[in-house]
Amino acid sequence: MALAVLHILPIAVAAAISSVPIMATIVILLSPARSRSAVPFLVGWVLGLAAVVTLCTILAQGIPAPRSTRRPDTVIGVAEIVIGLALLVVAVFSWVRARRNPSDAMPKWLNRIDSLGRWSAFSIALLLNVRPKALLLAVAAGLAIRAENLSIGLSAIVILIYTVIAASTVAVPIIMTLAAPHRMEPRLRAAQAWLARNASAVASVILALIAVLIVVSAFARF
């Protein structure tokens, strides 16, 4: 299990620093509707993370295991290389887009999220887990878990660790803001301004590094 945790840690970090759910969280927390929509958004985000990575792990069980422990797990290795390269393409595309269209403005769709009700916030949080980047990361995590041939119980523990890390950047601001809103509001506004300027570029660089790490570790399976 330790190897599986080691492999999913950078993937979970990449999911955690994704700018879209963080920015959506900040907009909700700065809105008058935060008391009714923040917790449903958090619940939807956590459930979505866990559900998608669990589904990817189950589907990855269909990949045949090598007949001997001495034989390389080439199928999983190839799949991880494909996922790593796809993540690298996403990172490069995001970087180019951020450089070509620098802006301090928040994405337009985020301007509507501050008036969401409970079920709308919950639904949007779920949907954010099926973005291409989020799906690729979940597939990478599922492959990493499958590669270690873990039992159902151990796989569930690894999925829980992935979910806790990936959800931390949404959960912590929500919990802290609901506990001390007046203290957190200036910090949230500062974070919102910084993210609007730098989030895409920073996330792209980190995603690219993690994509390379996935590809390198995949080659080690041959």
GIJO-V310921 format. One record per backbone hydrogen bond with DSSP energy under -0.5 kcal/mol. CO is the residue of the C=O (numbers start at 1). NH is the residue of the N-H. Records with the same first field share a line. If there is no record, write none. Layout:
CO->NH, NH
This chain:
1->5
2->6
3->7
4->8
5->9
6->10
7->11
8->12
9->13
10->14
11->15
12->16
13->17
15->18
18->22
19->23
20->24
21->25
22->26
23->27
24->28
25->29
26->30
28->31
31->34
33->36, 37
34->38
37->41
38->42
39->43
40->44
41->45
42->46
43->47
44->48
45->49
46->50
47->51
48->52
49->53
50->54
51->55
52->56
53->57
54->58
55->59
56->60
57->61
58->61
59->62
60->63
68->71
72->74
73->77
74->78
75->79
76->80
77->81
78->82
79->83
80->84
81->85
82->86
83->87
84->88
85->89
86->90
87->91
88->92
89->93
90->94
91->95
92->96
93->97
94->98
95->99
96->100
97->101
99->102
107->110, 111
108->111
109->112
110->113
112->115
113->116
114->33
117->121
118->122
119->123
120->124
121->125
122->126
123->127
124->128
126->129
127->130
128->131
131->135
132->136
133->137
134->138
135->139
136->140
137->141
138->142
139->143
140->144
141->145
142->146
143->147
144->148
145->148, 150
146->149
151->155
152->156
153->157
154->158
155->159
156->160
157->161
158->162
159->163
160->164
161->165
162->166
163->167
164->168
165->168
167->170, 171
168->172
170->174
171->175
172->176
173->177
174->178
175->179
176->180
180->184
181->185
182->186
184->188
185->189
186->190
187->191
188->192
189->193
190->194
191->195
192->196
193->197
194->198
195->199
198->202
199->203
200->204
201->205
202->206
203->207
204->208
205->209
206->210
207->211
208->212
209->213
210->214
211->215
212->216
213->217
214->218
215->219
216->220
218->221
219->222
221->73
